[in-house]
Amino acid sequence: MTLRKLTLAVTLITLLAGCDNQPEEPANVSAPAMPQARYQTSAEQSSAFVSHLGLSAYTAMSMAAQDAQELDSRLQSFLYHPNPMSLKEVRDAWREAYSAFLQTLIYSRLPISDPPDWYKKGIDYRHTLILLDSWPIEGGYIDHVPGYPFSGIVNDLTLELNEDSLLAQHGFSDPSYASVGYHAFEFMLWGEDGQRSARDFFPQENTAPVVMPGEGTAANGSADSLTAGVSQEAAHGDEEPAGAEAGDIDIQNHNRRRQYVQLLSDLLQKHLHRLQRRWEPSNGYYATLLQRSAPDQVLAATLNATRRLLSDELLAKRLNGDSSGFSHTSQADIAAILHGIRNLYLPDSETEGTAGLQELLPASLQDGLISDWSRHFALIDNTLAQWQQEGDASEATRQQCRERIIELMSVLKRTADALNLPLSEDDD
């Protein structure tokens, strides 16, 4: 069946300046007339799905905010006593927190327009995502990298460290010059080569006689060669031995590094809470917008948001790069995004009142399509497990993952056909 492209127009709602409250006027979602249906979801089914969608979005955002808070707790323990064990714990917490955030991406692809005032202030959904998830990034813009011990914002003593200054530096002259977000946090925990030492975060003053860059240094504070006084930190029973770095130029600006990573954590939580409030079921802006829109159009928009996420985010971006390259866990990024989709369409059976695909599809198609969704998710999981075993995926594994996702998109298309809903082919 030939399907016409879905166009969605969301009426902007006037809000009080800087306020996250619900809109005063209803917002409508419009779309072209539907083709003649061989099956039509009832108003009750569509409305139940809209409620499920809003609640799922709020639950996912709340989990992301909660895991970011746990990450901050682990960070406090690490900064209190930097050592290999506490570094591993905060790294594990980062992975959990980022995966939780990625499970919310499906909701960010819904065609919801923010109020004009939010765009002006840079607090709209799209800009907030840029502050949370910019990648790829240049680690040397943030802190030292091999061969450049005084590079980055951390070592630029002319730059005061606070939330405003870090936000101003984010994407200053290039999108890869990221100063905040999950991947800036990732770089601070793993370093450029994945070998970040816990000693970089010791609470100590500088040991070098001169820590400012010399002549010929780049504007961001990097230098090809600087001399620093050699010192030995006091030995602690469970800290890393210094042998691996003996003879290297000592890393400086430990206290600024500690301050920087704490600011990253604070901003991460602030931006997640911004989105969480807007999905709050009773009066959040995004939740209210969904409830005031035509249920069948919200359902169609959700299917198209899924297609865009699979095509634009996974096939076009993450399978052509390494979104979590510092930690070498990019396969976990893909798994988390897919898990967010699975939670929306195939919610846990023990959850009462859910309205996933099981409640939308006609009885004659339920078993077949639900089984296909589950089977293709399992196939992708197997491919990602192979990727994890390989470490950095071979091109053959990446290609197999692409093929599995394309197959999942075909299941999505058949689902849209079964529901007699238009699935767009592009996003012109």
C-alpha positions in Angstrom: 0.0 0.0 0.0 1.4 3.4 -0.9 1.5 5.7 2.1 1.5 9.4 2.0 4.1 11.3 4.1 2.9 12.4 7.5 3.0 16.1 8.2 2.5 17.3 11.7 1.8 20.9 12.8 1.8 21.6 16.4 0.1 24.9 17.5 2.6 26.8 19.7 1.2 27.7 23.0 1.9 31.0 24.8 3.5 30.4 28.2 4.8 32.8 30.9 8.4 33.7 30.1 10.8 31.1 31.5 8.0 28.9 32.8 7.6 25.2 32.4 3.9 25.2 33.2 1.2 23.7 31.0 -0.1 25.8 28.1 -3.2 27.9 28.4 -4.7 27.0 25.0 -5.1 23.6 23.4 -2.6 22.5 20.8 -3.7 20.4 17.9 -1.9 17.9 15.7 -3.1 17.7 12.1 -2.3 15.2 9.3 -3.6 14.3 5.8 -6.8 12.3 5.5 -6.2 8.6 6.3 -6.5 6.0 3.5 -9.5 3.6 3.6 -8.8 1.3 6.5 -9.1 -2.4 6.6 -8.6 -2.0 10.3 -9.2 1.0 12.4 -8.0 1.5 16.0 -10.8 2.7 18.3 -10.7 6.0 20.0 -10.3 4.2 23.3 -7.3 2.3 22.0 -5.6 5.4 20.6 -6.2 7.4 23.7 -4.9 4.6 25.9 -1.7 4.5 23.8 -1.3 8.3 24.2 -1.5 7.9 28.0 1.0 5.0 27.8 3.3 7.1 25.7 3.3 10.1 28.0 3.7 7.9 31.1 6.5 6.0 29.4 8.3 9.2 28.5 8.1 10.5 32.1 9.2 7.2 33.6 12.2 7.0 31.3 13.2 10.6 32.0 12.8 10.0 35.7 15.1 7.0 35.5 17.7 9.0 33.6 17.5 11.7 36.2 17.8 9.2 39.0 20.8 7.5 37.4 22.5 10.8 36.9 22.0 11.5 40.7 23.6 8.1 41.4 26.5 9.0 39.1 26.9 12.2 41.1 27.0 10.2 44.3 29.7 7.9 43.0 31.6 10.9 41.8 31.6 12.3 45.3 33.0 9.1 46.7 35.7 9.1 44.0 36.7 12.7 44.6 36.8 12.0 48.4 39.2 9.2 47.8 40.5 8.8 44.2 41.8 5.3 43.6 41.4 2.6 41.0 38.3 1.0 42.7 36.4 4.3 43.1 37.3 5.2 39.6 35.8 2.0 38.3 32.7 2.6 40.3 32.1 6.1 38.9 32.9 4.8 35.4 30.3 2.0 35.8 27.8 4.6 37.1 28.5 6.8 34.0 27.7 3.9 31.7 24.4 3.2 33.5 23.4 6.9 33.5 24.2 7.3 29.8 22.3 4.2 28.9 19.3 5.4 30.9 19.4 8.7 29.0 19.6 7.0 25.6 16.4 5.1 26.3 14.6 8.5 26.3 15.7 9.4 22.7 12.6 7.9 21.2 10.5 10.6 22.8 12.8 13.4 21.7 11.9 12.5 18.1 8.2 13.3 18.4 7.3 16.4 16.4 6.7 18.7 19.4 7.3 22.4 19.1 8.6 24.3 22.1 7.4 27.9 22.8 9.3 30.6 21.0 10.7 31.9 24.3 12.4 28.6 25.0 14.2 28.8 21.7 15.4 32.3 22.4 16.7 31.2 25.8 18.3 28.0 24.5 16.3 25.8 26.7 14.2 24.1 24.0 14.3 20.3 23.6 16.8 20.3 20.7 19.2 22.6 22.3 19.0 20.7 25.6 19.9 17.5 23.8 23.0 19.2 22.4 24.0 20.2 25.9 23.5 16.6 27.0 24.7 14.4 24.1 27.2 16.2 21.8 29.5 13.8 20.0 32.0 13.2 18.6 34.1 15.6 20.8 37.7 16.7 20.9 39.1 15.7 24.3 42.0 18.1 24.0 39.5 20.9 24.1 38.7 19.9 27.7 41.9 18.5 29.3 45.3 17.0 28.7 45.9 14.5 26.0 49.1 12.5 25.2 51.8 14.9 24.2 49.9 18.0 25.3 49.9 18.0 29.2 48.6 21.5 29.4 45.8 21.5 26.8 42.2 22.3 27.3 39.8 24.3 29.5 41.0 22.6 32.7 44.5 23.9 32.1 43.5 27.4 30.9 44.0 29.4 34.1 42.6 32.5 32.4 39.2 30.9 32.3 37.1 30.9 35.4 35.3 27.6 36.0 31.6 27.9 36.6 28.4 26.8 34.9 28.0 29.9 32.7 31.6 29.7 31.4 31.3 26.0 30.6 28.0 26.6 28.7 29.6 29.5 26.8 32.5 27.3 25.8 30.3 24.5 24.5 30.5 24.3 20.7 32.4 27.6 20.8 33.8 27.4 17.3 33.0 23.8 16.2 30.4 21.2 17.3 33.2 18.9 18.4 34.4 21.5 20.9 32.1 20.2 23.5 32.6 21.3 27.1 29.5 19.8 28.8 27.4 16.7 28.5 27.7 12.9 28.9 30.7 12.7 26.6 32.7 15.5 28.2 32.1 13.5 31.4 33.2 10.3 29.7 36.4 11.9 28.6 37.2 13.2 32.1 36.8 9.6 33.5 38.6 7.7 30.8 40.9 10.2 29.1 41.9 10.3 25.4 43.3 6.8 25.4 41.1 5.2 28.0 43.9 5.2 30.5 43.0 8.0 32.8 44.7 7.7 36.2 42.9 8.3 39.4 46.0 10.4 40.4 44.7 13.1 38.0 42.1 13.8 40.6 44.2 14.0 43.8 43.2 17.0 45.8 46.6 18.8 45.6 48.1 22.1 44.6 50.3 22.3 41.5 53.8 21.0 41.8 55.3 22.7 38.7 57.1 26.0 39.2 55.2 27.4 36.1 51.8 26.1 35.0 50.8 28.7 32.5 51.4 27.9 28.9 54.4 29.6 27.2 54.9 31.3 23.9 53.5 29.5 20.9 50.7 27.8 22.9 47.3 27.4 21.3 44.5 29.7 22.4 42.9 26.9 24.4 45.9 26.5 26.6 47.7 23.6 24.8 51.5 23.5 24.6 53.8 21.2 22.8 56.5 21.3 25.4 56.5 22.6 28.9 58.7 21.6 31.8 57.3 20.8 35.2 58.8 20.0 38.5 58.8 16.4 39.3 57.3 15.3 42.6 56.1 12.1 44.2 52.7 11.9 45.7 52.4 10.4 49.1 51.9 6.7 48.9 48.4 5.4 49.7 47.8 1.7 50.2 45.2 1.3 47.5 46.3 3.9 45.0 47.9 3.1 41.6 51.7 2.7 41.5 53.5 5.6 39.9 55.8 3.4 37.8 53.8 3.5 34.7 54.1 7.2 34.5 57.5 7.7 36.0 59.6 10.2 34.1 56.5 11.7 32.4 55.7 15.4 32.8 53.5 15.6 35.9 49.9 16.4 35.3 48.9 19.7 36.9 45.7 21.6 37.9 44.2 18.8 39.9 41.9 21.0 41.8 40.5 22.6 38.6 40.0 19.1 37.2 38.0 18.1 40.3 36.0 21.3 40.0 35.4 20.8 36.3 34.0 17.3 36.7 31.7 18.4 39.5 30.3 21.1 37.3 29.7 18.6 34.6 27.7 16.5 37.0 25.7 19.5 38.2 24.8 20.6 34.7 23.9 17.1 33.7 21.3 16.8 36.4 20.0 20.3 35.8 19.3 19.6 32.1 17.7 16.2 32.8 15.4 17.7 35.4 14.4 20.3 32.8 13.1 17.6 30.5 11.7 15.5 33.3 9.5 18.4 34.5 8.1 18.9 31.0 7.1 15.2 30.8 5.4 15.3 34.2 1.9 13.8 33.6 -0.2 16.3 35.5 1.0 19.6 34.1 4.2 19.1 32.2 4.3 21.0 28.8 5.1 18.0 26.7 2.7 15.7 28.4 -0.1 18.2 28.2 0.6 18.8 24.5 0.2 15.1 23.8 -3.1 14.8 25.8 -4.5 17.8 23.8 -3.6 16.3 20.4 -5.7 14.0 18.3 -4.9 10.4 19.6 -4.6 8.8 16.1 -2.2 11.5 15.0 -0.1 11.0 18.1 0.0 7.3 17.3 1.1 8.0 13.7 3.7 10.5 14.9 5.1 7.9 17.2 5.6 5.4 14.5 7.3 8.0 12.3 9.5 9.1 15.3 10.6 5.5 15.6 11.5 5.3 11.9 13.6 8.5 12.2 15.4 7.3 15.3 16.3 4.0 13.6 17.3 5.6 10.3 18.9 8.9 11.3 20.3 8.1 14.7 21.4 4.5 14.4 22.0 3.8 10.7 23.3 7.2 9.7 25.2 8.2 12.8 26.0 5.7 15.5 26.8 2.8 13.2 29.2 5.0 11.3 31.1 6.2 14.3 31.9 5.6 18.0 29.6 7.7 20.1 31.3 6.4 23.3 34.8 6.0 22.0 36.7 7.0 25.1 35.1 4.2 27.1 34.9 1.8 24.1 31.3 1.0 24.9 29.5 2.3 21.7 27.7 -1.0 21.3 26.0 -0.3 24.6 24.7 3.0 23.2 22.9 1.2 20.4 21.5 -1.4 22.8 20.1 1.3 25.1 18.4 3.2 22.2 16.8 0.0 21.0 15.8 -0.9 24.6 13.9 2.4 24.8 12.0 1.5 21.7 11.2 -2.0 23.0 10.0 -0.6 26.3 7.5 1.6 24.4 6.1 -1.0 22.0 6.5 -4.2 24.1 6.0 -3.1 27.7 6.4 -5.7 30.5 3.4 -7.9 30.6 3.1 -7.6 34.3 2.6 -3.9 34.1 -1.1 -3.3 34.5 -2.9 -1.0 32.1 -0.2 -0.9 29.5 -1.1 -0.1 25.9 1.7 -1.2 23.7 1.3 -2.9 20.3 -0.5 -5.8 21.9 -3.5 -3.5 22.7 -3.4 -1.8 19.3 -3.1 -4.6 16.7 -6.1 -6.5 15.4 -6.3 -10.0 17.0 -5.6 -11.7 13.7 -2.2 -10.0 13.5 -1.1 -9.7 17.1 0.8 -13.0 17.4 2.6 -12.7 14.1 3.8 -9.1 14.4 4.5 -9.2 18.1 6.6 -12.3 17.5 8.5 -10.5 14.7 9.3 -7.5 16.9 10.6 -9.8 19.6 12.6 -11.9 17.2 14.3 -9.0 15.5 15.2 -7.4 18.8 16.8 -10.7 19.9 18.8 -10.9 16.7 20.1 -7.4 17.2 21.0 -8.2 20.8 23.0 -11.2 19.6 24.9 -9.0 17.1 25.6 -6.4 19.8 26.9 -9.2 22.1 29.3 -10.2 19.4 30.4 -6.6 19.1 31.1 -6.4 22.8 33.2 -9.6 22.6 35.2 -8.1 19.8 35.9 -4.9 21.7 35.9 -2.5 18.7 33.5 -3.9 16.2 34.7 -5.1 12.9 33.1 -3.6 9.8 31.4 -7.0 9.2 29.8 -6.9 12.6 28.7 -3.3 12.1 27.2 -4.2 8.7 25.3 -7.1 10.3 24.0 -4.7 12.9 22.9 -2.4 10.1 21.1 -5.2 8.3 19.3 -6.2 11.5 18.0 -2.7 12.1 16.9 -2.4 8.5 14.9 -5.7 9.0 13.4 -4.2 12.2 12.3 -1.1 10.1 10.5 -3.5 7.8 8.6 -4.9 10.8 7.8 -1.3 11.8 6.5 -0.7 8.2 4.2 -3.7 8.4 2.9 -2.6 11.7 2.0 0.8 10.3 0.3 -0.9 7.4 -1.7 -3.1 9.8 -2.8 0.0 11.7 -3.6 1.8 8.5 -1.3 4.7 9.5 1.0 6.7 7.2 4.7 6.1 7.6 6.9 8.8 5.9 9.8 7.8 3.8 11.9 11.0 4.4 11.9 14.2 6.4 12.0 17.0 3.9 
